[in-house]
Amino acid sequence: MTDAKLIDARLAARLISRAREAAVCGHAVGTTAEQIAGALLNGRSDWLPECFPDMQQAINRLHAEGAQWWPTMLAVRDTGWRREGERSASEALD
């Protein structure tokens, strides 16, 4: 369970925006941390930044960005952040 006190609403909105933008573009966009979050939210490890190609390294980098990043990204994932009718990038490939 994610501690609600660690969730940053402004960061959540930013991550949702970046994840949606990435889904449209077909690759992660934004800062390194935003790219990592966008890749994870879209279920696309191949979108991880070149400097963090390993999932564990990418997650560690997201943790290093600040205390709010990991719990906020998990909260965004759990909200069903996609728009109605929008499919994930991995679903679109099927």
MIRO-832002 format. One record per residue (C-alpha): residue number from 1; residue in one letter; x negated, y, z. Coordinates in steps of 0.1 Angstrom, whole numbers, m for minus. Example, Ala and Ser with C-alpha at 12.3 -4.5 7.8 and 13.67 -1.06 7.14 Angstrom:
<sites>
+-----+--------+-------+-------+-------+
! num ! residu !     u !     v !     w !
+-----+--------+-------+-------+-------+
!   1 !      A !  m123 !   m45 !    78 !
!   2 !      S !  m137 !   m11 !    71 !
+-----+--------+-------+-------+-------+
</sites>
This chain:
<sites>
+-----+--------+-------+-------+-------+
! num ! residu !     u !     v !     w !
+-----+--------+-------+-------+-------+
!   1 !      M !     0 !     0 !     0 !
!   2 !      T !   m13 !    34 !    m9 !
!   3 !      D !   m15 !    61 !    18 !
!   4 !      A !     9 !    88 !     6 !
!   5 !      K !   m13 !   114 !    23 !
!   6 !      L !   m40 !   107 !    m2 !
!   7 !      I !   m19 !   112 !   m33 !
!   8 !      D !   m24 !   145 !   m50 !
!   9 !      A !     7 !   156 !   m70 !
!  10 !      R !   m12 !   179 !   m93 !
!  11 !      L !   m38 !   153 !  m100 !
!  12 !      A !   m11 !   128 !  m107 !
!  13 !      A !     5 !   151 !  m133 !
!  14 !      R !   m29 !   156 !  m149 !
!  15 !      L !   m36 !   118 !  m150 !
!  16 !      I !    m1 !   111 !  m165 !
!  17 !      S !    m8 !   138 !  m192 !
!  18 !      R !   m42 !   124 !  m200 !
!  19 !      A !   m29 !    88 !  m201 !
!  20 !      R !    m1 !    97 !  m225 !
!  21 !      E !   m25 !   117 !  m246 !
!  22 !      A !   m49 !    87 !  m247 !
!  23 !      A !   m20 !    64 !  m258 !
!  24 !      V !   m13 !    87 !  m287 !
!  25 !      C !   m49 !    92 !  m297 !
!  26 !      G !   m59 !    56 !  m294 !
!  27 !      H !   m88 !    64 !  m270 !
!  28 !      A !   m94 !    79 !  m236 !
!  29 !      V !   m97 !   117 !  m234 !
!  30 !      G !  m108 !   142 !  m208 !
!  31 !      T !  m135 !   142 !  m182 !
!  32 !      T !  m153 !   110 !  m174 !
!  33 !      A !  m130 !   104 !  m144 !
!  34 !      E !   m99 !   112 !  m166 !
!  35 !      Q !  m112 !    88 !  m193 !
!  36 !      I !  m116 !    60 !  m167 !
!  37 !      A !   m81 !    66 !  m153 !
!  38 !      G !   m66 !    68 !  m188 !
!  39 !      A !   m83 !    36 !  m198 !
!  40 !      L !   m71 !    18 !  m166 !
!  41 !      L !   m35 !    32 !  m169 !
!  42 !      N !   m33 !    20 !  m205 !
!  43 !      G !   m48 !   m14 !  m197 !
!  44 !      R !   m76 !    m7 !  m221 !
!  45 !      S !  m111 !   m16 !  m208 !
!  46 !      D !  m125 !    m9 !  m243 !
!  47 !      W !  m116 !    28 !  m237 !
!  48 !      L !  m139 !    31 !  m207 !
!  49 !      P !  m167 !    57 !  m213 !
!  50 !      E !  m199 !    43 !  m227 !
!  51 !      C !  m217 !    53 !  m195 !
!  52 !      F !  m193 !    31 !  m174 !
!  53 !      P !  m185 !     1 !  m196 !
!  54 !      D !  m182 !   m23 !  m167 !
!  55 !      M !  m149 !   m23 !  m149 !
!  56 !      Q !  m165 !   m23 !  m114 !
!  57 !      Q !  m188 !     6 !  m123 !
!  58 !      A !  m158 !    25 !  m136 !
!  59 !      I !  m137 !    20 !  m105 !
!  60 !      N !  m167 !    30 !   m83 !
!  61 !      R !  m171 !    61 !  m104 !
!  62 !      L !  m134 !    69 !   m99 !
!  63 !      H !  m138 !    65 !   m61 !
!  64 !      A !  m168 !    88 !   m62 !
!  65 !      E !  m148 !   115 !   m79 !
!  66 !      G !  m130 !   121 !   m46 !
!  67 !      A !  m108 !   105 !   m20 !
!  68 !      Q !   m76 !   113 !   m39 !
!  69 !      W !   m85 !    98 !   m73 !
!  70 !      W !   m81 !    61 !   m67 !
!  71 !      P !   m49 !    62 !   m46 !
!  72 !      T !   m34 !    88 !   m70 !
!  73 !      M !   m42 !    67 !  m100 !
!  74 !      L !   m26 !    37 !   m84 !
!  75 !      A !     5 !    57 !   m75 !
!  76 !      V !     7 !    69 !  m111 !
!  77 !      R !     4 !    33 !  m123 !
!  78 !      D !    32 !    23 !  m100 !
!  79 !      T !    56 !    51 !  m111 !
!  80 !      G !    62 !    38 !  m146 !
!  81 !      W !    45 !    69 !  m160 !
!  82 !      R !    53 !    61 !  m196 !
!  83 !      R !    82 !    79 !  m213 !
!  84 !      E !   114 !    60 !  m220 !
!  85 !      G !   107 !    37 !  m250 !
!  86 !      E !    70 !    43 !  m250 !
!  87 !      R !    48 !    12 !  m251 !
!  88 !      S !    14 !     7 !  m238 !
!  89 !      A !   m14 !     7 !  m263 !
!  90 !      S !   m21 !   m30 !  m256 !
!  91 !      E !    16 !   m38 !  m261 !
!  92 !      A !    16 !   m18 !  m294 !
!  93 !      L !   m12 !   m42 !  m307 !
!  94 !      D !     9 !   m73 !  m301 !
+-----+--------+-------+-------+-------+
</sites>
